[in-house]
């Protein structure tokens, strides 16, 4: 895993190289700290989208998923979904655009990449996007058709490269060993009994006898 210090060093080298290749182009580039209206995505996203489409051959869902992701505020939650706008942004137009988009949304829910709730806009008013890495682990365990060994290997390799440790759940803790029984009494003698603690008495204070007045001068 790359440390924060290493990332900083890599970033500085990349910026220096970029400036050599395209000098003075920085003002024309998009930067998340200078521009608003962005969404955070994992660097494994291109492979995740590829695997999604491999799982749904003939009915790709990646554009629908990415449109949904870009509608969040970095909280995995989308509310007040407008089917016509979402369908168009996902690449589905015409009279059957919304119908096609709704089918892709249902497929994403069947594959447990998202969860849907109904509301005033219909049965898909709200959506919750599950951690895609967790969903991929589930599909791996379920041996979902379409998740090939090649794509899985590429995904975990990329996750390691970028430090996405949530792709690798921690192993369960080892079981607690049973308590050790006391040694068996093979000679038949009763077990030794510890003596009671003896009370330590404090030493008596010395008796001071006053001197006797003999009357001598």
Beta strands, then each sheet from edge to edge (+ up, - down):
strand 1: 77-78
strand 2: 114-119
strand 3: 122-129
sheet 1: 1+ 3- 2+
end
